[in-house]
Amino acid sequence: MTVSIADQDAASLGGRRSVLCRQRRDHAKLDAMMDRYRSGGMAATERDALWLDIVRLVFSHAFAEETVLWPILRRVHPAGEELTEQVEQEHQAINELIARVERTPDDACRAGWIEEAFVLISQDIRDEEDELLPCLRDAFSDRRLRSIGAAWEAVRATAPTRPHPAVSRRPPGNALSGVPLSVFDRLRAPSPVASPAVRRATVLLAGAAAAAGCSAVARRAVRRQRHGGRPWRARHASRDLTLHPLGRAMTEGRLRKPDAGR
């Protein structure tokens, strides 16, 4: 019987650095931000800033799921294809709605589109916590969940932060298109408190990650061709993380894991 991760404690989910706990923290943050946005009672500039924070978290979170988690789930669960396809459709609908909001900021329907997006985000959260993420809990040890969580966090840190409805929802298409787009997202909306030097460094790092991402995808394609295109075994499922350069660095121990001091 599938048990939702919504009400389980951190120890049951593999620890605070487990991908399941990391996912749930993002979900709780999104729920709180959407509730705050709906409550009103704030200045227009504050509300606009909150909306941008929601958008950034939604898209970086979803990109990391589609790049790291859902390929693994499709390999280790017999219903993985069906489960991830449903969530990918939800992600696509959210992409299209938020893109419409951004294209037409003065449209009278804007508030309705935002609420529709919030409803879809809430449904996506429930589907993931009740159906998809418990499958990962069943399939992997605590240690493996923490390893996947570290790579998921690294991918999220360089993910696109704005809607891109035309980008593929699956690797390798999302890695080839999505990672370079993250550079442009950060150029479009630099932090207002960051110095010019910090902004330049951010762009250079994002550009390097984008180039490395394309290189990693190409190398993986060559390796698969050498092995006759055979899929890797389920026990090596987390190696799909090599589609993203930071994910590869995490799994190989060349990059310090986030939260390492916790």
C-alpha positions as MATLAB code, in Angstrom:
seq = 'MTVSIADQDAASLGGRRSVLCRQRRDHAKLDAMMDRYRSGGMAATERDALWLDIVRLVFSHAFAEETVLWPILRRVHPAGEELTEQVEQEHQAINELIARVERTPDDACRAGWIEEAFVLISQDIRDEEDELLPCLRDAFSDRRLRSIGAAWEAVRATAPTRPHPAVSRRPPGNALSGVPLSVFDRLRAPSPVASPAVRRATVLLAGAAAAAGCSAVARRAVRRQRHGGRPWRARHASRDLTLHPLGRAMTEGRLRKPDAGR';
ca = [
       0.000    0.000    0.000;
       1.348    3.422   -1.013;
       1.808    5.761    1.963;
       1.873    9.502    1.318;
       5.028   11.304    2.428;
       2.931   14.288    3.576;
       2.652   13.279    7.227;
       5.748   11.125    7.726;
       8.619   12.332    9.891;
      12.081   13.090    8.508;
      13.602    9.840    9.811;
      10.986    7.804    7.923;
      11.871    9.644    4.723;
      15.616    9.068    4.891;
      16.672   12.132    6.892;
      16.535   15.879    6.347;
      18.898   15.721    3.350;
      16.844   13.024    1.632;
      15.300   14.056   -1.668;
      11.894   13.325   -0.120;
      12.417   15.823    2.707;
      13.854   18.381    0.303;
      10.825   18.004   -1.951;
       8.424   18.321    0.947;
      10.143   21.492    2.230;
       9.744   23.123   -1.177;
       6.110   22.058   -1.304;
       5.414   23.527    2.142;
       7.122   26.773    1.129;
       5.033   26.989   -2.045;
       1.809   26.352   -0.104;
       2.701   29.117    2.376;
       3.598   31.620   -0.358;
       0.415   30.936   -2.322;
      -1.678   31.370    0.851;
       0.068   34.658    1.560;
      -0.489   35.873   -2.001;
      -4.186   35.014   -1.808;
      -4.616   36.738    1.548;
      -3.807   40.167    0.101;
      -3.158   43.039    2.490;
       0.181   43.985    0.947;
       1.458   46.726   -1.335;
       1.440   46.073   -5.089;
       5.251   45.999   -5.259;
       5.424   43.483   -2.411;
       2.792   41.297   -4.048;
       4.638   41.412   -7.384;
       7.877   40.403   -5.639;
       6.090   37.507   -3.946;
       4.689   36.369   -7.297;
       8.198   36.321   -8.791;
       9.470   34.284   -5.829;
       6.684   31.753   -6.412;
       7.478   31.555  -10.125;
      11.206   31.040   -9.518;
      10.619   28.256   -7.012;
       7.974   26.517   -9.148;
      10.179   26.279  -12.234;
      13.518   25.483  -10.616;
      11.804   22.783   -8.533;
       9.985   21.272  -11.519;
      13.108   21.267  -13.708;
      15.054   19.363  -11.050;
      12.229   16.825  -10.786;
      12.070   16.289  -14.535;
      15.850   16.027  -14.888;
      16.674   13.929  -11.817;
      13.651   12.226  -10.255;
      11.215   11.210  -12.958;
      13.779    9.360  -15.150;
      14.729    7.339  -12.072;
      11.094    6.607  -11.243;
      10.420    5.399  -14.791;
      13.266    2.884  -14.408;
      12.403    1.463  -11.007;
       8.587    1.396  -10.956;
       6.321   -0.557  -13.324;
       3.796    2.311  -13.418;
       6.511    4.975  -13.609;
       5.693    5.971  -17.181;
       2.025    6.582  -16.409;
       2.695    8.397  -13.133;
       5.328   10.756  -14.525;
       3.342   11.481  -17.673;
       0.450   12.775  -15.564;
       2.714   15.089  -13.557;
       4.489   16.283  -16.711;
       1.108   17.276  -18.130;
       0.433   19.271  -14.961;
       3.831   20.973  -15.283;
       3.108   21.855  -18.910;
      -0.270   23.376  -18.018;
       1.353   25.454  -15.255;
       4.059   26.586  -17.720;
       1.472   27.745  -20.231;
      -0.652   29.585  -17.652;
       2.254   31.453  -16.074;
       3.676   32.311  -19.510;
       0.285   33.827  -20.376;
       0.338   35.863  -17.149;
       3.803   37.201  -17.993;
       2.909   38.041  -21.590;
      -0.204   40.044  -20.669;
       0.408   41.829  -17.340;
      -2.510   44.240  -17.834;
      -5.107   41.677  -18.907;
      -8.300   41.675  -16.830;
      -8.103   37.860  -16.683;
      -4.675   37.884  -14.996;
      -5.978   37.269  -11.459;
      -8.059   34.329  -12.696;
      -5.086   32.786  -14.494;
      -2.933   33.116  -11.385;
      -5.565   31.401   -9.257;
      -5.898   28.653  -11.867;
      -2.116   28.181  -11.754;
      -2.230   27.974   -7.947;
      -4.904   25.272   -8.107;
      -2.783   23.258  -10.540;
       0.347   23.698   -8.391;
      -1.549   22.461   -5.328;
      -2.841   19.446   -7.261;
       0.671   18.708   -8.523;
       2.014   18.796   -4.950;
      -0.647   16.375   -3.743;
      -0.083   13.984   -6.662;
       3.668   13.926   -6.054;
       3.443   13.445   -2.280;
       0.654   10.847   -2.447;
       1.625    8.854   -5.556;
       5.099    9.450   -7.016;
       7.474   10.175   -4.145;
       6.355    7.180   -2.039;
       7.551    4.979   -4.924;
      11.073    6.343   -4.456;
      10.842    5.658   -0.713;
       9.976    2.036   -1.479;
      12.754    1.634   -4.053;
      15.802    3.147   -2.339;
      17.750    3.077    0.899;
      18.104    6.147    3.101;
      21.664    6.621    1.867;
      20.634    6.547   -1.787;
      17.773    8.993   -1.126;
      20.260   11.407    0.419;
      22.605   11.029   -2.557;
      19.772   11.697   -4.993;
      18.711   14.647   -2.839;
      22.155   16.263   -3.049;
      22.206   15.965   -6.842;
      18.600   17.212   -7.090;
      19.580   20.295   -5.075;
      22.583   20.970   -7.321;
      20.470   20.755  -10.476;
      17.815   23.028   -8.987;
      20.470   25.680   -8.226;
      21.179   26.180  -11.950;
      17.703   25.452  -13.328;
      15.510   27.816  -15.360;
      13.435   30.125  -13.181;
      10.830   31.340  -15.673;
       8.198   29.607  -17.832;
       9.393   28.000  -21.083;
       6.410   26.022  -22.446;
       8.246   24.927  -25.603;
      11.033   23.149  -23.687;
      10.816   19.367  -23.512;
       9.697   17.902  -20.195;
      12.182   14.995  -20.444;
      15.933   14.378  -20.813;
      17.917   14.869  -22.887;
      15.759   17.624  -24.422;
      15.202   19.506  -21.188;
      18.927   19.419  -20.332;
      19.942   20.668  -23.774;
      17.350   23.461  -23.808;
      16.628   24.141  -20.163;
      20.124   24.583  -18.772;
      21.161   27.299  -21.279;
      17.814   29.034  -20.695;
      18.669   29.348  -17.016;
      21.431   31.792  -18.028;
      18.926   34.045  -19.756;
      16.449   33.804  -16.880;
      19.094   35.096  -14.502;
      20.057   37.878  -16.907;
      16.407   38.947  -17.153;
      15.925   39.195  -13.394;
      19.196   39.801  -11.519;
      19.037   40.197   -7.781;
      18.434   43.880   -6.893;
      20.944   43.646   -4.036;
      23.721   41.923   -5.953;
      26.762   43.933   -6.997;
      27.762   44.112  -10.697;
      30.691   41.785   -9.936;
      28.374   39.188   -8.375;
      26.019   39.429  -11.332;
      28.876   38.909  -13.800;
      30.122   35.926  -11.812;
      26.631   34.423  -11.751;
      26.282   34.749  -15.516;
      29.749   33.244  -16.126;
      29.038   30.280  -13.835;
      25.630   29.683  -15.384;
      27.146   29.864  -18.866;
      29.821   27.355  -17.927;
      27.186   25.016  -16.478;
      25.127   25.325  -19.650;
      28.077   24.447  -21.869;
      29.061   21.556  -19.622;
      25.485   20.310  -19.637;
      25.425   20.080  -23.413;
      28.789   18.297  -23.346;
      27.547   15.816  -20.723;
      24.482   14.938  -22.781;
      26.630   14.374  -25.860;
      29.026   12.110  -23.928;
      26.133   10.090  -22.559;
      24.718    9.614  -26.060;
      28.082    8.274  -27.239;
      28.293    5.852  -24.293;
      24.786    4.534  -24.969;
      25.660    4.017  -28.626;
      28.752    2.006  -27.665;
      26.607   -0.271  -25.531;
      24.017   -0.804  -28.230;
      21.521    1.658  -26.754;
      20.712   -0.686  -23.858;
      19.205    1.034  -20.808;
      21.128    0.922  -17.549;
      19.885   -1.391  -14.850;
      17.508   -0.061  -12.226;
      20.158   -0.292   -9.509;
      22.140    2.346  -11.431;
      19.070    4.532  -11.977;
      20.459    7.510  -10.087;
      23.247    7.795  -12.655;
      20.740    9.560  -14.898;
      21.994   12.538  -12.900;
      24.943   12.739  -15.312;
      22.606   14.537  -17.703;
      23.438   17.592  -15.618;
      27.070   18.504  -14.869;
      26.487   19.474  -11.243;
      24.518   16.313  -10.646;
      27.471   14.324  -11.938;
      29.886   16.249   -9.749;
      27.710   15.543   -6.704;
      27.451   11.809   -7.286;
      31.195   11.509   -7.948;
      32.073   13.453   -4.796;
      33.851   16.279   -6.628;
      31.537   18.932   -5.223;
      30.676   19.480   -1.585;
      27.100   18.480   -0.869;
      24.647   21.208    0.178;
      23.830   21.202    3.888;
      27.054   19.274    4.517;
      27.460   20.969    7.859;
      24.007   20.083    9.104;
];
